[in-house]
Amino acid sequence: MSHDFNYPFFLAAWMSAQTLVGTERIAEMLHMGHRSNVSAAKKWVRETKQGSKWLRKLA
């Protein structure tokens, strides 16, 4: 899956850092399918330059 800039994918990573809502609920709210997609989004932000760059822009 390419994450050049997938808004729900990035938003899921940001939301999970800003709230206590679980990954299942975030995936449901953003229509992302399985909750593992939220976990993948969090990993992408943590482990890629592009992901951390977008996260810093919001901070």
CHARMM internal coordinates of N, CA and C (Angstrom, degrees):
IC EDIT
DIST 1 N 1 CA 1.4502
DIST 1 CA 1 C 1.5277
ANGL 1 N 1 CA 1 C 108.96
DIST 1 C 2 N 1.3047
ANGL 1 CA 1 C 2 N 116.97
DIHE 1 N 1 CA 1 C 2 N 130.18
DIST 2 N 2 CA 1.4560
ANGL 1 C 2 N 2 CA 121.29
DIHE 1 CA 1 C 2 N 2 CA 178.78
DIST 2 CA 2 C 1.5206
ANGL 2 N 2 CA 2 C 109.36
DIHE 1 C 2 N 2 CA 2 C -89.22
DIST 2 C 3 N 1.3080
ANGL 2 CA 2 C 3 N 115.33
DIHE 2 N 2 CA 2 C 3 N 136.66
DIST 3 N 3 CA 1.4606
ANGL 2 C 3 N 3 CA 120.15
DIHE 2 CA 2 C 3 N 3 CA -178.62
DIST 3 CA 3 C 1.5218
ANGL 3 N 3 CA 3 C 110.14
DIHE 2 C 3 N 3 CA 3 C -122.17
DIST 3 C 4 N 1.3415
ANGL 3 CA 3 C 4 N 116.51
DIHE 3 N 3 CA 3 C 4 N 46.29
DIST 4 N 4 CA 1.4588
ANGL 3 C 4 N 4 CA 120.00
DIHE 3 CA 3 C 4 N 4 CA 179.20
DIST 4 CA 4 C 1.5263
ANGL 4 N 4 CA 4 C 109.21
DIHE 3 C 4 N 4 CA 4 C -53.08
DIST 4 C 5 N 1.2767
ANGL 4 CA 4 C 5 N 117.81
DIHE 4 N 4 CA 4 C 5 N -51.46
DIST 5 N 5 CA 1.4562
ANGL 4 C 5 N 5 CA 122.43
DIHE 4 CA 4 C 5 N 5 CA 164.38
DIST 5 CA 5 C 1.5052
ANGL 5 N 5 CA 5 C 107.62
DIHE 4 C 5 N 5 CA 5 C -169.20
DIST 5 C 6 N 1.2893
ANGL 5 CA 5 C 6 N 114.06
DIHE 5 N 5 CA 5 C 6 N 92.46
DIST 6 N 6 CA 1.4515
ANGL 5 C 6 N 6 CA 123.23
DIHE 5 CA 5 C 6 N 6 CA 179.63
DIST 6 CA 6 C 1.5251
ANGL 6 N 6 CA 6 C 105.82
DIHE 5 C 6 N 6 CA 6 C -102.46
DIST 6 C 7 N 1.3328
ANGL 6 CA 6 C 7 N 117.67
DIHE 6 N 6 CA 6 C 7 N 105.77
DIST 7 N 7 CA 1.4607
ANGL 6 C 7 N 7 CA 120.85
DIHE 6 CA 6 C 7 N 7 CA -173.12
DIST 7 CA 7 C 1.5234
ANGL 7 N 7 CA 7 C 114.12
DIHE 6 C 7 N 7 CA 7 C -53.94
DIST 7 C 8 N 1.3360
ANGL 7 CA 7 C 8 N 120.30
DIHE 7 N 7 CA 7 C 8 N -49.65
DIST 8 N 8 CA 1.4721
ANGL 7 C 8 N 8 CA 117.85
DIHE 7 CA 7 C 8 N 8 CA 179.77
DIST 8 CA 8 C 1.5303
ANGL 8 N 8 CA 8 C 111.82
DIHE 7 C 8 N 8 CA 8 C -60.98
DIST 8 C 9 N 1.3249
ANGL 8 CA 8 C 9 N 116.79
DIHE 8 N 8 CA 8 C 9 N -37.23
DIST 9 N 9 CA 1.4599
ANGL 8 C 9 N 9 CA 120.90
DIHE 8 CA 8 C 9 N 9 CA -179.59
DIST 9 CA 9 C 1.5221
ANGL 9 N 9 CA 9 C 109.99
DIHE 8 C 9 N 9 CA 9 C -63.51
DIST 9 C 10 N 1.3161
ANGL 9 CA 9 C 10 N 117.18
DIHE 9 N 9 CA 9 C 10 N -49.79
DIST 10 N 10 CA 1.4558
ANGL 9 C 10 N 10 CA 120.85
DIHE 9 CA 9 C 10 N 10 CA 179.80
DIST 10 CA 10 C 1.5263
ANGL 10 N 10 CA 10 C 111.37
DIHE 9 C 10 N 10 CA 10 C -67.18
DIST 10 C 11 N 1.3094
ANGL 10 CA 10 C 11 N 116.30
DIHE 10 N 10 CA 10 C 11 N -42.68
DIST 11 N 11 CA 1.4606
ANGL 10 C 11 N 11 CA 120.76
DIHE 10 CA 10 C 11 N 11 CA -179.72
DIST 11 CA 11 C 1.5248
ANGL 11 N 11 CA 11 C 111.10
DIHE 10 C 11 N 11 CA 11 C -61.26
DIST 11 C 12 N 1.3062
ANGL 11 CA 11 C 12 N 117.48
DIHE 11 N 11 CA 11 C 12 N -36.69
DIST 12 N 12 CA 1.4656
ANGL 11 C 12 N 12 CA 121.25
DIHE 11 CA 11 C 12 N 12 CA 177.51
DIST 12 CA 12 C 1.5165
ANGL 12 N 12 CA 12 C 110.89
DIHE 11 C 12 N 12 CA 12 C -61.67
DIST 12 C 13 N 1.3183
ANGL 12 CA 12 C 13 N 116.94
DIHE 12 N 12 CA 12 C 13 N -42.83
DIST 13 N 13 CA 1.4671
ANGL 12 C 13 N 13 CA 120.54
DIHE 12 CA 12 C 13 N 13 CA 178.64
DIST 13 CA 13 C 1.5191
ANGL 13 N 13 CA 13 C 110.39
DIHE 12 C 13 N 13 CA 13 C -64.16
DIST 13 C 14 N 1.3185
ANGL 13 CA 13 C 14 N 116.82
DIHE 13 N 13 CA 13 C 14 N -43.30
DIST 14 N 14 CA 1.4579
ANGL 13 C 14 N 14 CA 120.89
DIHE 13 CA 13 C 14 N 14 CA -179.66
DIST 14 CA 14 C 1.5283
ANGL 14 N 14 CA 14 C 110.93
DIHE 13 C 14 N 14 CA 14 C -65.84
DIST 14 C 15 N 1.3455
ANGL 14 CA 14 C 15 N 116.25
DIHE 14 N 14 CA 14 C 15 N -45.56
DIST 15 N 15 CA 1.4670
ANGL 14 C 15 N 15 CA 120.47
DIHE 14 CA 14 C 15 N 15 CA -179.77
DIST 15 CA 15 C 1.5242
ANGL 15 N 15 CA 15 C 111.98
DIHE 14 C 15 N 15 CA 15 C -60.55
DIST 15 C 16 N 1.3080
ANGL 15 CA 15 C 16 N 116.77
DIHE 15 N 15 CA 15 C 16 N -40.13
DIST 16 N 16 CA 1.4640
ANGL 15 C 16 N 16 CA 119.38
DIHE 15 CA 15 C 16 N 16 CA -177.85
DIST 16 CA 16 C 1.5253
ANGL 16 N 16 CA 16 C 111.01
DIHE 15 C 16 N 16 CA 16 C -66.61
DIST 16 C 17 N 1.3203
ANGL 16 CA 16 C 17 N 117.69
DIHE 16 N 16 CA 16 C 17 N -25.80
DIST 17 N 17 CA 1.4596
ANGL 16 C 17 N 17 CA 120.99
DIHE 16 CA 16 C 17 N 17 CA 177.33
DIST 17 CA 17 C 1.5273
ANGL 17 N 17 CA 17 C 112.08
DIHE 16 C 17 N 17 CA 17 C -82.91
DIST 17 C 18 N 1.3381
ANGL 17 CA 17 C 18 N 117.16
DIHE 17 N 17 CA 17 C 18 N -19.31
DIST 18 N 18 CA 1.4635
ANGL 17 C 18 N 18 CA 121.45
DIHE 17 CA 17 C 18 N 18 CA -174.69
DIST 18 CA 18 C 1.5181
ANGL 18 N 18 CA 18 C 114.67
DIHE 17 C 18 N 18 CA 18 C -102.70
DIST 18 C 19 N 1.3120
ANGL 18 CA 18 C 19 N 118.16
DIHE 18 N 18 CA 18 C 19 N -6.97
DIST 19 N 19 CA 1.4577
ANGL 18 C 19 N 19 CA 120.43
DIHE 18 CA 18 C 19 N 19 CA -173.05
DIST 19 CA 19 C 1.5234
ANGL 19 N 19 CA 19 C 111.15
DIHE 18 C 19 N 19 CA 19 C -143.41
DIST 19 C 20 N 1.2979
ANGL 19 CA 19 C 20 N 115.64
DIHE 19 N 19 CA 19 C 20 N 165.63
DIST 20 N 20 CA 1.4592
ANGL 19 C 20 N 20 CA 121.17
DIHE 19 CA 19 C 20 N 20 CA 176.42
DIST 20 CA 20 C 1.5253
ANGL 20 N 20 CA 20 C 111.98
DIHE 19 C 20 N 20 CA 20 C -94.27
DIST 20 C 21 N 1.3205
ANGL 20 CA 20 C 21 N 116.76
DIHE 20 N 20 CA 20 C 21 N 2.35
DIST 21 N 21 CA 1.4627
ANGL 20 C 21 N 21 CA 121.14
DIHE 20 CA 20 C 21 N 21 CA 178.54
DIST 21 CA 21 C 1.5236
ANGL 21 N 21 CA 21 C 108.79
DIHE 20 C 21 N 21 CA 21 C -62.97
DIST 21 C 22 N 1.3121
ANGL 21 CA 21 C 22 N 116.63
DIHE 21 N 21 CA 21 C 22 N 138.23
DIST 22 N 22 CA 1.4570
ANGL 21 C 22 N 22 CA 121.55
DIHE 21 CA 21 C 22 N 22 CA -177.76
DIST 22 CA 22 C 1.5191
ANGL 22 N 22 CA 22 C 113.45
DIHE 21 C 22 N 22 CA 22 C -72.84
DIST 22 C 23 N 1.3196
ANGL 22 CA 22 C 23 N 114.60
DIHE 22 N 22 CA 22 C 23 N 163.93
DIST 23 N 23 CA 1.4635
ANGL 22 C 23 N 23 CA 120.05
DIHE 22 CA 22 C 23 N 23 CA -177.85
DIST 23 CA 23 C 1.5249
ANGL 23 N 23 CA 23 C 112.04
DIHE 22 C 23 N 23 CA 23 C -63.48
DIST 23 C 24 N 1.3119
ANGL 23 CA 23 C 24 N 116.98
DIHE 23 N 23 CA 23 C 24 N -32.87
DIST 24 N 24 CA 1.4669
ANGL 23 C 24 N 24 CA 119.50
DIHE 23 CA 23 C 24 N 24 CA 179.51
DIST 24 CA 24 C 1.5301
ANGL 24 N 24 CA 24 C 110.85
DIHE 23 C 24 N 24 CA 24 C -63.27
DIST 24 C 25 N 1.3264
ANGL 24 CA 24 C 25 N 116.34
DIHE 24 N 24 CA 24 C 25 N -43.68
DIST 25 N 25 CA 1.4693
ANGL 24 C 25 N 25 CA 120.89
DIHE 24 CA 24 C 25 N 25 CA -179.62
DIST 25 CA 25 C 1.5290
ANGL 25 N 25 CA 25 C 111.09
DIHE 24 C 25 N 25 CA 25 C -68.11
DIST 25 C 26 N 1.3263
ANGL 25 CA 25 C 26 N 117.58
DIHE 25 N 25 CA 25 C 26 N -40.62
DIST 26 N 26 CA 1.4680
ANGL 25 C 26 N 26 CA 120.97
DIHE 25 CA 25 C 26 N 26 CA 178.16
DIST 26 CA 26 C 1.5287
ANGL 26 N 26 CA 26 C 109.84
DIHE 25 C 26 N 26 CA 26 C -61.60
DIST 26 C 27 N 1.3230
ANGL 26 CA 26 C 27 N 117.01
DIHE 26 N 26 CA 26 C 27 N -46.00
DIST 27 N 27 CA 1.4628
ANGL 26 C 27 N 27 CA 121.10
DIHE 26 CA 26 C 27 N 27 CA 178.78
DIST 27 CA 27 C 1.5210
ANGL 27 N 27 CA 27 C 110.61
DIHE 26 C 27 N 27 CA 27 C -59.94
DIST 27 C 28 N 1.3140
ANGL 27 CA 27 C 28 N 116.52
DIHE 27 N 27 CA 27 C 28 N -38.93
DIST 28 N 28 CA 1.4696
ANGL 27 C 28 N 28 CA 121.09
DIHE 27 CA 27 C 28 N 28 CA 179.09
DIST 28 CA 28 C 1.5290
ANGL 28 N 28 CA 28 C 110.83
DIHE 27 C 28 N 28 CA 28 C -66.73
DIST 28 C 29 N 1.3320
ANGL 28 CA 28 C 29 N 117.40
DIHE 28 N 28 CA 28 C 29 N -46.28
DIST 29 N 29 CA 1.4659
ANGL 28 C 29 N 29 CA 121.19
DIHE 28 CA 28 C 29 N 29 CA -178.15
DIST 29 CA 29 C 1.5235
ANGL 29 N 29 CA 29 C 112.20
DIHE 28 C 29 N 29 CA 29 C -63.57
DIST 29 C 30 N 1.3356
ANGL 29 CA 29 C 30 N 117.03
DIHE 29 N 29 CA 29 C 30 N -34.52
DIST 30 N 30 CA 1.4560
ANGL 29 C 30 N 30 CA 121.01
DIHE 29 CA 29 C 30 N 30 CA -176.79
DIST 30 CA 30 C 1.5298
ANGL 30 N 30 CA 30 C 113.11
DIHE 29 C 30 N 30 CA 30 C -98.10
DIST 30 C 31 N 1.3345
ANGL 30 CA 30 C 31 N 115.88
DIHE 30 N 30 CA 30 C 31 N 6.69
DIST 31 N 31 CA 1.4655
ANGL 30 C 31 N 31 CA 121.83
DIHE 30 CA 30 C 31 N 31 CA 179.48
DIST 31 CA 31 C 1.5327
ANGL 31 N 31 CA 31 C 111.42
DIHE 30 C 31 N 31 CA 31 C 53.48
DIST 31 C 32 N 1.3338
ANGL 31 CA 31 C 32 N 115.21
DIHE 31 N 31 CA 31 C 32 N 50.52
DIST 32 N 32 CA 1.4620
ANGL 31 C 32 N 32 CA 121.06
DIHE 31 CA 31 C 32 N 32 CA -176.71
DIST 32 CA 32 C 1.5264
ANGL 32 N 32 CA 32 C 113.00
DIHE 31 C 32 N 32 CA 32 C -99.97
DIST 32 C 33 N 1.3050
ANGL 32 CA 32 C 33 N 117.94
DIHE 32 N 32 CA 32 C 33 N 1.33
DIST 33 N 33 CA 1.4552
ANGL 32 C 33 N 33 CA 119.32
DIHE 32 CA 32 C 33 N 33 CA -177.30
DIST 33 CA 33 C 1.5191
ANGL 33 N 33 CA 33 C 110.84
DIHE 32 C 33 N 33 CA 33 C 83.64
DIST 33 C 34 N 1.3011
ANGL 33 CA 33 C 34 N 116.77
DIHE 33 N 33 CA 33 C 34 N -130.93
DIST 34 N 34 CA 1.4587
ANGL 33 C 34 N 34 CA 122.43
DIHE 33 CA 33 C 34 N 34 CA -175.67
DIST 34 CA 34 C 1.5254
ANGL 34 N 34 CA 34 C 111.81
DIHE 33 C 34 N 34 CA 34 C -70.81
DIST 34 C 35 N 1.3294
ANGL 34 CA 34 C 35 N 115.97
DIHE 34 N 34 CA 34 C 35 N 148.52
DIST 35 N 35 CA 1.4706
ANGL 34 C 35 N 35 CA 121.01
DIHE 34 CA 34 C 35 N 35 CA -178.26
DIST 35 CA 35 C 1.5202
ANGL 35 N 35 CA 35 C 113.19
DIHE 34 C 35 N 35 CA 35 C -63.79
DIST 35 C 36 N 1.3151
ANGL 35 CA 35 C 36 N 117.67
DIHE 35 N 35 CA 35 C 36 N -18.59
DIST 36 N 36 CA 1.4669
ANGL 35 C 36 N 36 CA 119.73
DIHE 35 CA 35 C 36 N 36 CA 178.32
DIST 36 CA 36 C 1.5262
ANGL 36 N 36 CA 36 C 111.11
DIHE 35 C 36 N 36 CA 36 C -64.98
DIST 36 C 37 N 1.3342
ANGL 36 CA 36 C 37 N 117.78
DIHE 36 N 36 CA 36 C 37 N -21.69
DIST 37 N 37 CA 1.4682
ANGL 36 C 37 N 37 CA 120.60
DIHE 36 CA 36 C 37 N 37 CA 176.00
DIST 37 CA 37 C 1.5258
ANGL 37 N 37 CA 37 C 111.29
DIHE 36 C 37 N 37 CA 37 C -67.06
DIST 37 C 38 N 1.3271
ANGL 37 CA 37 C 38 N 117.15
DIHE 37 N 37 CA 37 C 38 N -31.72
DIST 38 N 38 CA 1.4638
ANGL 37 C 38 N 38 CA 120.64
DIHE 37 CA 37 C 38 N 38 CA 176.03
DIST 38 CA 38 C 1.5253
ANGL 38 N 38 CA 38 C 109.07
DIHE 37 C 38 N 38 CA 38 C -69.43
DIST 38 C 39 N 1.3118
ANGL 38 CA 38 C 39 N 117.39
DIHE 38 N 38 CA 38 C 39 N -42.42
DIST 39 N 39 CA 1.4610
ANGL 38 C 39 N 39 CA 120.79
DIHE 38 CA 38 C 39 N 39 CA 177.34
DIST 39 CA 39 C 1.5285
ANGL 39 N 39 CA 39 C 110.61
DIHE 38 C 39 N 39 CA 39 C -61.69
DIST 39 C 40 N 1.3152
ANGL 39 CA 39 C 40 N 117.17
DIHE 39 N 39 CA 39 C 40 N -39.59
DIST 40 N 40 CA 1.4669
ANGL 39 C 40 N 40 CA 120.93
DIHE 39 CA 39 C 40 N 40 CA 177.69
DIST 40 CA 40 C 1.5234
ANGL 40 N 40 CA 40 C 110.40
DIHE 39 C 40 N 40 CA 40 C -64.48
DIST 40 C 41 N 1.3267
ANGL 40 CA 40 C 41 N 116.93
DIHE 40 N 40 CA 40 C 41 N -37.78
DIST 41 N 41 CA 1.4673
ANGL 40 C 41 N 41 CA 121.13
DIHE 40 CA 40 C 41 N 41 CA 178.24
DIST 41 CA 41 C 1.5212
ANGL 41 N 41 CA 41 C 110.49
DIHE 40 C 41 N 41 CA 41 C -64.17
DIST 41 C 42 N 1.3172
ANGL 41 CA 41 C 42 N 116.89
DIHE 41 N 41 CA 41 C 42 N -43.32
DIST 42 N 42 CA 1.4658
ANGL 41 C 42 N 42 CA 120.90
DIHE 41 CA 41 C 42 N 42 CA 178.46
DIST 42 CA 42 C 1.5249
ANGL 42 N 42 CA 42 C 110.56
DIHE 41 C 42 N 42 CA 42 C -61.60
DIST 42 C 43 N 1.3187
ANGL 42 CA 42 C 43 N 116.77
DIHE 42 N 42 CA 42 C 43 N -41.44
DIST 43 N 43 CA 1.4632
ANGL 42 C 43 N 43 CA 121.25
DIHE 42 CA 42 C 43 N 43 CA 179.17
DIST 43 CA 43 C 1.5299
ANGL 43 N 43 CA 43 C 110.20
DIHE 42 C 43 N 43 CA 43 C -65.22
DIST 43 C 44 N 1.3367
ANGL 43 CA 43 C 44 N 117.19
DIHE 43 N 43 CA 43 C 44 N -42.07
DIST 44 N 44 CA 1.4571
ANGL 43 C 44 N 44 CA 121.59
DIHE 43 CA 43 C 44 N 44 CA 179.61
DIST 44 CA 44 C 1.5288
ANGL 44 N 44 CA 44 C 110.99
DIHE 43 C 44 N 44 CA 44 C -59.35
DIST 44 C 45 N 1.3384
ANGL 44 CA 44 C 45 N 116.61
DIHE 44 N 44 CA 44 C 45 N -44.23
DIST 45 N 45 CA 1.4662
ANGL 44 C 45 N 45 CA 120.29
DIHE 44 CA 44 C 45 N 45 CA 179.88
DIST 45 CA 45 C 1.5209
ANGL 45 N 45 CA 45 C 110.46
DIHE 44 C 45 N 45 CA 45 C -65.82
DIST 45 C 46 N 1.3126
ANGL 45 CA 45 C 46 N 116.09
DIHE 45 N 45 CA 45 C 46 N -39.66
DIST 46 N 46 CA 1.4637
ANGL 45 C 46 N 46 CA 121.34
DIHE 45 CA 45 C 46 N 46 CA -178.47
DIST 46 CA 46 C 1.5228
ANGL 46 N 46 CA 46 C 113.10
DIHE 45 C 46 N 46 CA 46 C -69.40
DIST 46 C 47 N 1.3265
ANGL 46 CA 46 C 47 N 117.05
DIHE 46 N 46 CA 46 C 47 N -37.18
DIST 47 N 47 CA 1.4578
ANGL 46 C 47 N 47 CA 120.61
DIHE 46 CA 46 C 47 N 47 CA -167.11
DIST 47 CA 47 C 1.5247
ANGL 47 N 47 CA 47 C 116.36
DIHE 46 C 47 N 47 CA 47 C -108.90
DIST 47 C 48 N 1.3197
ANGL 47 CA 47 C 48 N 118.63
DIHE 47 N 47 CA 47 C 48 N -2.33
DIST 48 N 48 CA 1.4649
ANGL 47 C 48 N 48 CA 119.10
DIHE 47 CA 47 C 48 N 48 CA 179.62
DIST 48 CA 48 C 1.5214
ANGL 48 N 48 CA 48 C 110.64
DIHE 47 C 48 N 48 CA 48 C -120.08
DIST 48 C 49 N 1.3124
ANGL 48 CA 48 C 49 N 114.94
DIHE 48 N 48 CA 48 C 49 N 149.11
DIST 49 N 49 CA 1.4706
ANGL 48 C 49 N 49 CA 119.72
DIHE 48 CA 48 C 49 N 49 CA 177.58
DIST 49 CA 49 C 1.5184
ANGL 49 N 49 CA 49 C 110.59
DIHE 48 C 49 N 49 CA 49 C -62.07
DIST 49 C 50 N 1.3298
ANGL 49 CA 49 C 50 N 115.82
DIHE 49 N 49 CA 49 C 50 N -43.91
DIST 50 N 50 CA 1.4629
ANGL 49 C 50 N 50 CA 119.67
DIHE 49 CA 49 C 50 N 50 CA -177.94
DIST 50 CA 50 C 1.5288
ANGL 50 N 50 CA 50 C 111.19
DIHE 49 C 50 N 50 CA 50 C -63.02
DIST 50 C 51 N 1.3194
ANGL 50 CA 50 C 51 N 116.90
DIHE 50 N 50 CA 50 C 51 N -42.52
DIST 51 N 51 CA 1.4585
ANGL 50 C 51 N 51 CA 120.46
DIHE 50 CA 50 C 51 N 51 CA 179.42
DIST 51 CA 51 C 1.5132
ANGL 51 N 51 CA 51 C 112.39
DIHE 50 C 51 N 51 CA 51 C -63.08
DIST 51 C 52 N 1.3263
ANGL 51 CA 51 C 52 N 116.76
DIHE 51 N 51 CA 51 C 52 N -46.85
DIST 52 N 52 CA 1.4583
ANGL 51 C 52 N 52 CA 119.33
DIHE 51 CA 51 C 52 N 52 CA -179.37
DIST 52 CA 52 C 1.5235
ANGL 52 N 52 CA 52 C 111.29
DIHE 51 C 52 N 52 CA 52 C -68.41
DIST 52 C 53 N 1.3320
ANGL 52 CA 52 C 53 N 117.21
DIHE 52 N 52 CA 52 C 53 N -30.56
DIST 53 N 53 CA 1.4690
ANGL 52 C 53 N 53 CA 121.20
DIHE 52 CA 52 C 53 N 53 CA 176.71
DIST 53 CA 53 C 1.5266
ANGL 53 N 53 CA 53 C 110.96
DIHE 52 C 53 N 53 CA 53 C -61.64
DIST 53 C 54 N 1.3338
ANGL 53 CA 53 C 54 N 116.13
DIHE 53 N 53 CA 53 C 54 N -47.06
DIST 54 N 54 CA 1.4686
ANGL 53 C 54 N 54 CA 120.21
DIHE 53 CA 53 C 54 N 54 CA 179.84
DIST 54 CA 54 C 1.5189
ANGL 54 N 54 CA 54 C 111.08
DIHE 53 C 54 N 54 CA 54 C -65.69
DIST 54 C 55 N 1.3147
ANGL 54 CA 54 C 55 N 117.26
DIHE 54 N 54 CA 54 C 55 N -36.98
DIST 55 N 55 CA 1.4530
ANGL 54 C 55 N 55 CA 120.42
DIHE 54 CA 54 C 55 N 55 CA 179.39
DIST 55 CA 55 C 1.5243
ANGL 55 N 55 CA 55 C 110.86
DIHE 54 C 55 N 55 CA 55 C -66.42
DIST 55 C 56 N 1.3172
ANGL 55 CA 55 C 56 N 117.64
DIHE 55 N 55 CA 55 C 56 N -40.25
DIST 56 N 56 CA 1.4733
ANGL 55 C 56 N 56 CA 121.17
DIHE 55 CA 55 C 56 N 56 CA 177.66
DIST 56 CA 56 C 1.5158
ANGL 56 N 56 CA 56 C 111.56
DIHE 55 C 56 N 56 CA 56 C -63.47
DIST 56 C 57 N 1.3404
ANGL 56 CA 56 C 57 N 117.33
DIHE 56 N 56 CA 56 C 57 N -33.71
DIST 57 N 57 CA 1.4600
ANGL 56 C 57 N 57 CA 119.84
DIHE 56 CA 56 C 57 N 57 CA 179.01
DIST 57 CA 57 C 1.5242
ANGL 57 N 57 CA 57 C 111.31
DIHE 56 C 57 N 57 CA 57 C -62.96
DIST 57 C 58 N 1.3180
ANGL 57 CA 57 C 58 N 116.71
DIHE 57 N 57 CA 57 C 58 N -32.10
DIST 58 N 58 CA 1.4688
ANGL 57 C 58 N 58 CA 119.76
DIHE 57 CA 57 C 58 N 58 CA 179.58
DIST 58 CA 58 C 1.5149
ANGL 58 N 58 CA 58 C 113.03
DIHE 57 C 58 N 58 CA 58 C -80.87
DIST 58 C 59 N 1.3052
ANGL 58 CA 58 C 59 N 117.24
DIHE 58 N 58 CA 58 C 59 N -24.62
DIST 59 N 59 CA 1.4693
ANGL 58 C 59 N 59 CA 121.17
DIHE 58 CA 58 C 59 N 59 CA -175.09
DIST 59 CA 59 C 1.4978
ANGL 59 N 59 CA 59 C 113.28
DIHE 58 C 59 N 59 CA 59 C -70.74
END
COOR INIT
IC SEED 1 N 1 CA 1 C
IC BUILD
